[in-house]
Amino acid sequence: MNRVILHSDMNSFYASVEIMLNPSLKGKAVAVCGNTEERHGIILAKSDPAKKCGVKTGMAAWEAERLCRDIILVPPQYDEYLKYSKLAREIYSDYTDMIEPYGMDECWLDVTGSDRLFGSGEEIAHKIRRRIKEELNLTVSVGVSFNKVFAKLASDMKKPDAVNVIDTENFREKVWKLPAQDLLYVGRATGEKLRKLGIHTIGDIAETEERVLKGFLGVNGIYLKKYAMGLDDSPVTDMYSCPLIKSVGHGITCVSDLNTDYEVWKVMLELSQDIGYRLRKYDLKAGGVQLSIRNRNLRFHQFQGMLDICTQSPSVIASKGMEIFKGNYDWNIPVRAVGIRAIKLSDKDSFEQLSIFCDGNSLEKINNRDLCIEKIRSRFGRSAIKNAVLMGNLKMPDDGREKVIMPGNFK
C-alpha cells in the first residue's frame, strides 16, 4: 500500500500575513524587510506584484527599490507569523497527528490512515486549502504524493492556492523533465557539480549510474538517485515526538557589515548567551564549537574546533568561536552573517577525563557566574544583565527574528 503524503506550503507567508492584517496593501508590491529605516535590510518575503518586478528573497532593500520603484517595505512581525503558523497546524491536526514542520510556513502531513474519515489525499488537500483560505484568510499550495520529496515538489510546481498530485503512475512524466535543482536537497553547489557531469534534469539523475553519482557527490549522490526514482521512504515525524538534540546553535544576519574582529566578537558573545541558556535547559554540555560565516558576497564558510573541557558557559563557547574565527577567516571581505553552534553534546553529568593543567577553581567560578547571570535573566528578562561590551553598537537586529523556527519539529 502506498503512503499518502501531503506538503502544505503557505504562499508568500510573511507578506501574505502583512497584507491580511492591512488590507490596503492588497494588490500592491509589498516586501517584508528587516531594518526598513535603513537601506541595508534584506528582503524576507515579497508579494506576487513585487515578484513580477524581479524582487527576490535575500535581496538587499536598495536593490528591490531599484527594481520596483513603487515597492512598499514593511518590517516583520514575527509574533503574528508564529500565531498564524500555529493556527494552520491546528487545522492540519484535524486530519492527522503525523505532522512534521519544515520551517514556519511548511509542513508535511501523513494522511495514509485518514481516507475513511476524510476521503482521498487529494480531497483532504482541497479541504485544507479551503479552510486555510476561509478561516485564516491566507492561501496554501498543497502537494500530494506517495513520499515526502515528491509531495514538496508537487506543492512547489503549482502556486498559489492550489493542489497538485504526483502519483506512482505519473511521476516520471511530471518530475523527470524538471531541472535537477528543483529536487529537494539539491542546492546551488550540488547543482553546479551535476551540471559539470552533464546532468541537467531530475530524470538525468535517475538515469545516471549510482557509482558515478557516488564518485562525485559521495553518499549524497546515492540518496539523490533514490529520491529522483521515487524511492524516498523517510517517515513523517509525529507532531508530539521529541527529536534527539545533536547540536544547539544560533545565527543572525547583521544589520550592516562587520569589519573587525571586535565587531564579530560582540555578535558571537550575544549569540552564545542563548546557546548557554538552552544547554542548561536541556541538561547538556558542549564538547566543541562550530562556526558559520557568510561574507558580504554571500559566500559561506564553516569551521569547527574542540573544547579542552565540555562546557555550558556562553563566554567559553564564544571565546572558542572567536579563536576559530581568527585562525581561519581571511579579512578580504566584510562579514554579513554569523552563526555559532555547540556540537559534540553530552549529558551535563557525564564524566570526562580532565587535563592535569585544568584549573578547577577557575572553571567553578565561571560556572557560578553563569548560573547567577542566568537566574537574573530568567527572573527580570534577557536585557536585565549583559556584558558591558554588548552595550554599544552591536549591529544585530532587534525586530524579534530570533523567534523564527527553522526546519524541524516545534510546538
C-alpha positions, 0 to 999 in steps of 0.5 A, a space after each residue: 500500500 502506498 503512503 499518502 503524503 501531503 506538503 502544505 506550503 503557505 504562499 508568500 507567508 510573511 507578506 501574505 500575513 502583512 497584507 491580511 492584517 492591512 488590507 490596503 496593501 492588497 494588490 500592491 508590491 509589498 516586501 517584508 524587510 528587516 531594518 526598513 529605516 535603513 537601506 541595508 535590510 534584506 528582503 524576507 518575503 515579497 508579494 506576487 506584484 513585487 515578484 513580477 518586478 524581479 524582487 527576490 528573497 535575500 535581496 538587499 532593500 536598495 536593490 528591490 527599490 531599484 527594481 520596483 520603484 513603487 515597492 512598499 517595505 514593511 518590517 516583520 512581525 514575527 509574533 503574528 507569523 508564529 500565531 498564524 503558523 500555529 493556527 494552520 497546524 491546528 487545522 492540519 491536526 484535524 486530519 492527522 497527528 503525523 505532522 512534521 514542520 519544515 520551517 514556519 510556513 511548511 509542513 508535511 502531513 501523513 494522511 495514509 490512515 485518514 481516507 475513511 474519515 476524510 476521503 482521498 489525499 487529494 480531497 483532504 488537500 482541497 479541504 485544507 486549502 479551503 479552510 486555510 483560505 476561509 478561516 485564516 484568510 491566507 492561501 496554501 499550495 498543497 502537494 500530494 504524493 506517495 513520499 515526502 520529496 515528491 509531495 514538496 515538489 508537487 506543492 512547489 510546481 503549482 502556486 498559489 492556492 492550489 493542489 497538485 498530485 504526483 502519483 506512482 503512475 505519473 511521476 516520471 512524466 511530471 518530475 523527470 523533465 524538471 531541472 535537477 535543482 528543483 529536487 529537494 536537497 539539491 542546492 546551488 553547489 550540488 547543482 553546479 557539480 551535476 551540471 559539470 557531469 552533464 546532468 541537467 534534469 531530475 530524470 538525468 539523475 535517475 538515469 545516471 549510474 549510482 557509482 558515478 553519482 557516488 564518485 562525485 557527490 559521495 553518499 549524497 549522490 546515492 540518496 539523490 538517485 533514490 529520491 529522483 526514482 521515487 524511492 524516498 521512504 523517510 517517515 513523517 515525524 509525529 507532531 508530539 515526538 521529541 527529536 534527539 538534540 545533536 547540536 544547539 546553535 544560533 545565527 543572525 544576519 547583521 544589520 550592516 557589515 562587520 569589519 573587525 574582529 571586535 565587531 564579530 566578537 560582540 555578535 558571537 558573545 550575544 549569540 552564545 548567551 542563548 546557546 548557554 541558556 538552552 544547554 542548561 535547559 536541556 541538561 547538556 554540555 558542549 564538547 566543541 564549537 562550530 562556526 558559520 560565516 557568510 561574507 558580504 558576497 554571500 559566500 559561506 564558510 564553516 569551521 569547527 574546533 574542540 573544547 579542552 573541557 565540555 562546557 555550558 558557559 556562553 563566554 567559553 563557547 564564544 571565546 572558542 568561536 572567536 579563536 576559530 574565527 581568527 585562525 581561519 577567516 581571511 579579512 578580504 571581505 566584510 562579514 554579513 552573517 554569523 552563526 555559532 553552534 555547540 556540537 559534540 553534546 553530552 549529558 551535563 553529568 557525564 564524566 570526562 577525563 580532565 587535563 592535569 593543567 585544568 584549573 578547577 577553581 577557575 572553571 567553578 567560578 565561571 560556572 557560578 557566574 553563569 548560573 547567577 547571570 542566568 537566574 537574573 535573566 530568567 527572573 527580570 528578562 534577557 536585557 536585565 544583565 549583559 556584558 558591558 561590551 554588548 552595550 554599544 553598537 552591536 549591529 544585530 537586529 532587534 525586530 524579534 527574528 530570533 523567534 523564527 523556527 527553522 526546519 524541524 519539529 516545534 510546538 
